[in-house]
């Protein structure tokens, strides 16, 4: 019983100490963001923008280490892979590639990730929304310029 108590006290102490290591929760400015119909924009803001834009809404648990480190890591990777706040900086070929990859990942339920949807159930994409999203991406790819 004493070992369990010592272990719990040590764990609690460690949790306090790791809070010192804060993460950067800033959002860079939006530079030529994606323009989409209101229904698509609302869907993407709800399901994509926290990790794939410079408009992240940092959750309360994003202030508690070590979870905050994971959140910051996911946002950093998400922005590097696809950043809707920098959409205007992508050339046409890159936009097409990003749209196709996004459509594929959403269709396979890889995006948004299951753990994000678990914490943010509003990010779940319904089959009807999936259909509208796919139709928009198909039309967007077919346009001469996006």
PyMOL commands that set and color helices and strands:
alter all, ss='L'
color gray80, all
select helices_A, chain A and resi 2-18+38-47+49-52+60-63+67-81+84-89+92-107+114-119+121-123+127-142
alter helices_A, ss='H'
color red, helices_A
deselect
rebuild
show_as cartoon
